[in-house]
Amino acid sequence: MSDTPPDRAGDGGQHRPPDRLDAGTDPPGGHNPARPVREFRMRGADRAGNAIFSLLTRAGIGPAHLLTTRGRRTGRPRTNPVILVQQDGQRWLVAPYGGVSWVLNARAAGRVALRRGRASRDYTIRELPPAQPGPILQRYIRIAPAARPYFQAGKDSPTADFIAEADRHPVFELTPVGEDAAP
């Protein structure tokens, strides 16, 4: 379990739109047969799995990081386990479930903290426009197989299929605080 969206009661009263495409629509590019995309709903088993996943991450075990954002209304820290996409020294944060609370909090604050084991670091974020994250989303579902049911594109789909659904899966470029951002 990773990239945990909050349950409906914890979303600050906001109801987000369904995170899926109609099963009867043709997929982007026509490369895969249309497949339904699941909408995530937090259940008790998900909470228990995330608690275990978070404990392992705090111990530095596994691929996940703990993402901490500040609540946009409360100012309280909110922590969720996430899987990062890393390539050529660059890191990206993917929201496989769409505009969930941590995404809204990160957008409002413009920065996040990531922790893995004892190491913790603050980052500024920049949300990528929908035309750019196709290759990042494609790599993400290969390293985070639990998120595959929430994507219309499959792990072997061409990059164009991921670009077509990028507006449903926000991607943030992470820049460590204290380092100059590239122009």
MARLO-828714 format. One record per residue: residue number from 1; residue in one letter; x, y, z of N, C-alpha, C in turn. Coordinates in pm, whole numbers, padded with zeros to 5 digits, always signed. Layout:
N
i	aa	n.X	n.Y	n.Z	ca.X	ca.Y	ca.Z	c.X	c.Y	c.Z
NUM	A	X	Y	Z	X	Y	Z	X	Y	Z
...
This chain:
183
i	aa	n.X	n.Y	n.Z	ca.X	ca.Y	ca.Z	c.X	c.Y	c.Z
1	M	+00084	-00117	+00000	+00000	+00000	+00000	+00088	+00123	+00000
2	S	+00064	+00213	-00090	+00139	+00337	-00090	+00055	+00446	-00150
3	D	+00104	+00568	-00138	+00035	+00683	-00193	-00108	+00688	-00145
4	T	-00127	+00671	-00019	-00256	+00655	+00041	-00341	+00780	+00034
5	P	-00457	+00771	-00031	-00550	+00882	-00023	-00630	+00871	+00106
6	P	-00680	+00983	+00156	-00756	+00977	+00280	-00894	+00919	+00256
7	D	-00959	+00878	+00364	-01097	+00835	+00350	-01185	+00958	+00333
8	R	-01311	+00939	+00300	-01401	+01050	+00273	-01418	+01140	+00396
9	A	-01417	+01081	+00516	-01437	+01161	+00636	-01318	+01253	+00662
10	G	-01200	+01219	+00613	-01081	+01297	+00638	-01044	+01392	+00526
11	D	-01136	+01415	+00433	-01100	+01499	+00319	-01142	+01644	+00336
12	G	-01172	+01684	+00460	-01205	+01823	+00485	-01340	+01862	+00426
13	G	-01428	+01765	+00403	-01560	+01794	+00349	-01562	+01809	+00199
14	Q	-01450	+01795	+00134	-01447	+01806	-00011	-01468	+01669	-00071
15	H	-01553	+01664	-00171	-01573	+01537	-00241	-01506	+01549	-00376
16	R	-01412	+01462	-00402	-01340	+01469	-00528	-01417	+01392	-00634
17	P	-01402	+01429	-00760	-01472	+01358	-00867	-01419	+01217	-00880
18	P	-01498	+01129	-00941	-01450	+00991	-00959	-01316	+00990	-01030
19	D	-01231	+00899	-00992	-01095	+00888	-01042	-01088	+00777	-01146
20	R	-01178	+00779	-01242	-01182	+00671	-01339	-01240	+00718	-01471
21	L	-01215	+00641	-01573	-01275	+00662	-01703	-01388	+00563	-01718
22	D	-01484	+00594	-01802	-01590	+00496	-01827	-01531	+00374	-01893
23	A	-01574	+00256	-01849	-01519	+00131	-01901	-01551	+00114	-02048
24	G	-01656	+00178	-02097	-01695	+00160	-02236	-01624	+00251	-02332
25	T	-01541	+00342	-02286	-01473	+00434	-02377	-01349	+00368	-02435
26	D	-01311	+00414	-02552	-01190	+00362	-02614	-01070	+00422	-02545
27	P	-00965	+00344	-02520	-00847	+00398	-02455	-00774	+00493	-02548
28	P	-00693	+00581	-02493	-00615	+00673	-02575	-00525	+00596	-02670
29	G	-00528	+00634	-02795	-00440	+00572	-02893	-00489	+00437	-02941
30	G	-00588	+00379	-02876	-00645	+00253	-02919	-00552	+00134	-02907
31	H	-00447	+00142	-02825	-00349	+00036	-02817	-00389	-00077	-02724
32	N	-00471	-00051	-02624	-00514	-00153	-02530	-00665	-00165	-02535
33	P	-00716	-00284	-02512	-00861	-00291	-02502	-00904	-00210	-02380
34	A	-01023	-00151	-02390	-01071	-00069	-02279	-01081	-00154	-02154
35	R	-01032	-00101	-02045	-01043	-00172	-01919	-01090	-00075	-01813
36	P	-01173	-00124	-01724	-01222	-00034	-01620	-01109	+00008	-01526
37	V	-01121	+00126	-01473	-01023	+00179	-01380	-01092	+00191	-01245
38	R	-01030	+00137	-01141	-01090	+00140	-01008	-01079	+00277	-00945
39	E	-01177	+00311	-00865	-01171	+00430	-00782	-01130	+00384	-00643
40	F	-01033	+00453	-00585	-00982	+00412	-00454	-01077	+00456	-00344
41	R	-01106	+00365	-00253	-01182	+00394	-00131	-01106	+00331	-00016
42	M	-01070	+00412	+00081	-00995	+00364	+00197	-01081	+00271	+00281
43	R	-01029	+00153	+00309	-01096	+00055	+00393	-01006	+00022	+00512
44	G	-01062	-00050	+00608	-00986	-00087	+00728	-00860	-00163	+00695
45	A	-00868	-00257	+00599	-00750	-00334	+00561	-00644	-00243	+00500
46	D	-00687	-00140	+00427	-00592	-00044	+00370	-00520	+00033	+00480
47	R	-00596	+00075	+00581	-00536	+00149	+00693	-00433	+00062	+00766
48	A	-00469	-00064	+00790	-00376	-00155	+00859	-00251	-00177	+00774
49	G	-00269	-00199	+00644	-00156	-00218	+00554	-00066	-00096	+00550
50	N	-00126	+00024	+00548	-00047	+00147	+00546	+00029	+00167	+00675
51	A	-00030	+00127	+00787	+00039	+00140	+00915	+00164	+00052	+00915
52	I	+00151	-00071	+00866	+00265	-00162	+00859	+00369	-00108	+00760
53	F	+00321	-00062	+00644	+00409	-00007	+00541	+00486	+00113	+00597
54	S	+00417	+00198	+00674	+00482	+00316	+00733	+00588	+00277	+00835
55	L	+00560	+00176	+00916	+00659	+00128	+01013	+00785	+00078	+00943
56	L	+00767	+00002	+00836	+00882	-00048	+00761	+00961	+00068	+00700
57	T	+00890	+00168	+00648	+00955	+00284	+00588	+01034	+00362	+00693
58	R	+00976	+00379	+00812	+01048	+00448	+00919	+01177	+00376	+00956
59	A	+01174	+00242	+00940	+01294	+00163	+00969	+01390	+00161	+00850
60	G	+01351	+00222	+00737	+01437	+00225	+00620	+01428	+00099	+00535
61	I	+01323	+00021	+00555	+01305	-00105	+00481	+01205	-00082	+00368
62	G	+01239	-00127	+00249	+01149	-00117	+00136	+01172	+00007	+00052
63	P	+01093	+00020	-00057	+01114	+00129	-00152	+01043	+00259	-00119
64	A	+00959	+00260	-00018	+00874	+00377	+00008	+00944	+00487	+00087
65	H	+00884	+00603	+00082	+00922	+00720	+00161	+00797	+00765	+00234
66	L	+00814	+00835	+00343	+00702	+00897	+00411	+00695	+01043	+00369
67	L	+00584	+01081	+00310	+00560	+01217	+00264	+00484	+01291	+00373
68	T	+00535	+01406	+00413	+00465	+01489	+00510	+00431	+01622	+00445
69	T	+00304	+01655	+00452	+00255	+01784	+00404	+00189	+01855	+00522
70	R	+00174	+01985	+00510	+00101	+02063	+00611	-00043	+02073	+00565
71	G	-00136	+02045	+00656	-00278	+02059	+00622	-00308	+02200	+00578
72	R	-00372	+02214	+00466	-00397	+02347	+00410	-00495	+02426	+00494
73	R	-00577	+02361	+00574	-00673	+02431	+00661	-00629	+02429	+00807
74	T	-00575	+02315	+00852	-00542	+02300	+00994	-00398	+02338	+01025
75	G	-00310	+02326	+00927	-00168	+02350	+00950	-00098	+02233	+01016
76	R	-00172	+02127	+01045	-00114	+02008	+01109	-00039	+01924	+01007
77	P	+00068	+01858	+01049	+00139	+01770	+00956	+00056	+01645	+00925
78	R	+00056	+01607	+00798	-00014	+01488	+00750	+00089	+01401	+00679
79	T	+00094	+01273	+00715	+00197	+01184	+00661	+00134	+01066	+00589
80	N	+00187	+01036	+00470	+00142	+00925	+00387	+00262	+00854	+00327
81	P	+00258	+00721	+00316	+00365	+00651	+00245	+00348	+00671	+00094
82	V	+00459	+00693	+00025	+00458	+00714	-00120	+00576	+00642	-00182
83	I	+00564	+00617	-00312	+00673	+00561	-00391	+00720	+00671	-00486
84	L	+00847	+00702	-00484	+00903	+00804	-00574	+00951	+00741	-00703
85	V	+00949	+00820	-00807	+01015	+00783	-00933	+01147	+00857	-00932
86	Q	+01257	+00783	-00947	+01389	+00843	-00948	+01463	+00800	-01074
87	Q	+01523	+00897	-01139	+01600	+00867	-01260	+01699	+00979	-01285
88	D	+01823	+00943	-01312	+01929	+01040	-01343	+01939	+01151	-01239
89	G	+01927	+01115	-01110	+01941	+01211	-01003	+01819	+01298	-00979
90	Q	+01715	+01283	-01058	+01592	+01361	-01043	+01487	+01275	-00973
91	R	+01401	+01341	-00896	+01293	+01271	-00825	+01158	+01334	-00860
92	W	+01059	+01246	-00874	+00923	+01290	-00899	+00828	+01220	-00803
93	L	+00726	+01293	-00764	+00623	+01243	-00675	+00497	+01227	-00759
94	V	+00440	+01106	-00760	+00323	+01075	-00842	+00202	+01056	-00751
95	A	+00089	+01110	-00792	-00038	+01093	-00720	-00126	+00998	-00801
96	P	-00115	+00867	-00777	-00188	+00771	-00859	-00339	+00777	-00841
97	Y	-00387	+00835	-00729	-00530	+00840	-00702	-00591	+00976	-00731
98	G	-00519	+01063	-00799	-00572	+01192	-00836	-00552	+01299	-00729
99	G	-00642	+01395	-00726	-00631	+01510	-00637	-00678	+01483	-00496
100	V	-00614	+01390	-00429	-00648	+01357	-00290	-00590	+01463	-00197
101	S	-00617	+01451	-00067	-00579	+01556	+00029	-00431	+01590	+00027
102	W	-00342	+01490	+00020	-00200	+01525	+00023	-00162	+01607	-00098
103	V	-00227	+01583	-00212	-00199	+01661	-00333	-00243	+01805	-00313
104	L	-00364	+01824	-00259	-00414	+01959	-00234	-00327	+02032	-00132
105	N	-00284	+01961	-00029	-00196	+02021	+00072	-00061	+02061	+00011
106	A	-00003	+01973	-00070	+00126	+02001	-00132	+00116	+02121	-00227
107	R	+00008	+02125	-00306	-00012	+02239	-00396	-00021	+02369	-00318
108	A	-00095	+02368	-00207	-00114	+02489	-00128	+00017	+02535	-00064
109	A	+00097	+02440	-00015	+00220	+02475	+00056	+00338	+02500	-00037
110	G	+00340	+02431	-00151	+00453	+02445	-00243	+00577	+02370	-00200
111	R	+00565	+02293	-00093	+00679	+02215	-00045	+00629	+02096	+00035
112	V	+00717	+01996	+00046	+00687	+01872	+00119	+00813	+01826	+00189
113	A	+00798	+01732	+00280	+00913	+01668	+00345	+00905	+01519	+00315
114	L	+01019	+01458	+00288	+01026	+01314	+00265	+01120	+01252	+00366
115	R	+01080	+01138	+00417	+01161	+01066	+00515	+01170	+00920	+00475
116	R	+01288	+00865	+00491	+01311	+00722	+00471	+01414	+00681	+00574
117	G	+01374	+00592	+00664	+01463	+00559	+00774	+01484	+00682	+00858
118	R	+01608	+00712	+00892	+01639	+00831	+00972	+01662	+00956	+00888
119	A	+01677	+00937	+00759	+01704	+01051	+00671	+01575	+01124	+00634
120	S	+01579	+01256	+00646	+01464	+01339	+00613	+01513	+01461	+00537
121	R	+01433	+01506	+00441	+01472	+01622	+00362	+01348	+01697	+00316
122	D	+01358	+01829	+00310	+01250	+01913	+00259	+01272	+01939	+00111
123	Y	+01161	+01950	+00038	+01165	+01972	-00106	+01063	+02078	-00144
124	T	+01098	+02158	-00244	+00998	+02240	-00310	+00942	+02154	-00423
125	I	+00820	+02184	-00462	+00756	+02105	-00567	+00715	+02194	-00683
126	R	+00711	+02133	-00799	+00660	+02198	-00920	+00576	+02094	-00992
127	E	+00448	+02125	-01007	+00359	+02031	-01076	+00386	+02038	-01226
128	L	+00402	+01921	-01286	+00427	+01916	-01430	+00297	+01935	-01506
129	P	+00302	+02006	-01620	+00182	+02017	-01704	+00149	+01879	-01763
130	P	+00022	+01851	-01794	-00019	+01718	-01839	+00057	+01660	-01958
131	A	+00119	+01742	-02039	+00191	+01690	-02156	+00326	+01628	-02120
132	Q	+00381	+01658	-02002	+00517	+01614	-01967	+00528	+01481	-01892
133	P	+00436	+01444	-01804	+00463	+01329	-01717	+00441	+01190	-01775
134	G	+00411	+01178	-01902	+00387	+01046	-01962	+00494	+00943	-01928
135	P	+00623	+00969	-01956	+00726	+00870	-01925	+00740	+00843	-01775
136	I	+00713	+00943	-01693	+00723	+00925	-01548	+00612	+00834	-01499
137	L	+00489	+00855	-01549	+00377	+00769	-01512	+00400	+00626	-01559
138	Q	+00457	+00613	-01678	+00486	+00479	-01733	+00585	+00406	-01642
139	R	+00687	+00476	-01598	+00785	+00415	-01508	+00722	+00386	-01371
140	Y	+00634	+00476	-01325	+00572	+00460	-01194	+00494	+00329	-01183
141	I	+00412	+00298	-01281	+00332	+00176	-01266	+00417	+00049	-01276
142	R	+00536	+00063	-01328	+00628	-00053	-01328	+00688	-00075	-01190
143	I	+00711	+00033	-01114	+00773	+00018	-00982	+00671	+00016	-00868
144	A	+00546	+00053	-00898	+00439	+00053	-00797	+00321	-00027	-00850
145	P	+00334	-00159	-00857	+00229	-00240	-00919	+00093	-00231	-00851
146	A	+00087	-00196	-00724	-00041	-00184	-00655	-00127	-00071	-00713
147	A	-00066	+00023	-00783	-00139	+00136	-00840	-00193	+00107	-00980
148	R	-00154	-00003	-01042	-00195	-00031	-01180	-00345	-00029	-01204
149	P	-00427	-00082	-01113	-00572	-00080	-01140	-00631	+00060	-01150
150	Y	-00559	+00162	-01107	-00610	+00299	-01108	-00570	+00375	-01234
151	F	-00505	+00306	-01328	-00463	+00363	-01455	-00536	+00294	-01569
152	Q	-00573	+00369	-01670	-00631	+00310	-01791	-00521	+00242	-01871
153	A	-00404	+00305	-01880	-00292	+00249	-01953	-00231	+00134	-01873
154	G	-00182	+00034	-01944	-00117	-00079	-01879	+00033	-00064	-01878
155	K	+00101	-00156	-01810	+00247	-00144	-01796	+00320	-00152	-01929
156	D	+00259	-00213	-02030	+00322	-00223	-02162	+00266	-00124	-02264
157	S	+00182	-00033	-02219	+00123	+00067	-02308	+00228	+00168	-02352
158	P	+00209	+00228	-02470	+00303	+00331	-02515	+00289	+00459	-02430
159	T	+00391	+00540	-02432	+00394	+00663	-02356	+00274	+00752	-02387
160	A	+00227	+00753	-02510	+00113	+00836	-02550	-00011	+00805	-02467
161	D	-00030	+00680	-02429	-00145	+00643	-02347	-00135	+00704	-02207
162	F	-00014	+00714	-02154	+00005	+00776	-02023	-00012	+00927	-02031
163	I	+00033	+00988	-02140	+00014	+01132	-02159	-00135	+01163	-02165
164	A	-00213	+01076	-02229	-00356	+01099	-02243	-00430	+01099	-02109
165	E	-00379	+01029	-02011	-00447	+01028	-01881	-00370	+01103	-01771
166	A	-00270	+01178	-01809	-00185	+01249	-01712	-00262	+01353	-01632
167	D	-00370	+01407	-01685	-00447	+01505	-01609	-00517	+01444	-01488
168	R	-00529	+01312	-01482	-00591	+01243	-01369	-00490	+01198	-01264
169	H	-00361	+01208	-01293	-00255	+01161	-01203	-00147	+01270	-01192
170	P	-00164	+01367	-01102	-00066	+01474	-01091	+00075	+01421	-01062
171	V	+00173	+01485	-01123	+00314	+01451	-01102	+00387	+01580	-01062
172	F	+00467	+01569	-00956	+00541	+01683	-00904	+00691	+01657	-00914
173	E	+00763	+01754	-00968	+00908	+01750	-00967	+00955	+01797	-00830
174	L	+01049	+01724	-00771	+01100	+01758	-00638	+01238	+01822	-00650
175	T	+01256	+01935	-00584	+01385	+02002	-00577	+01421	+02019	-00432
176	P	+01535	+01964	-00387	+01574	+01978	-00246	+01584	+02125	-00207
177	V	+01531	+02158	-00090	+01539	+02295	-00039	+01685	+02326	-00014
178	G	+01726	+02444	-00057	+01866	+02484	-00038	+01947	+02468	-00166
179	E	+01895	+02396	-00263	+01963	+02384	-00392	+01896	+02476	-00491
180	D	+01974	+02536	-00577	+01917	+02623	-00679	+01838	+02541	-00778
181	A	+01721	+02589	-00811	+01639	+02522	-00912	+01696	+02555	-01049
182	A	+01688	+02460	-01137	+01736	+02482	-01274	+01643	+02581	-01343
183	P	+01696	+02669	-01423	+01611	+02768	-01491	+01521	+02705	-01594
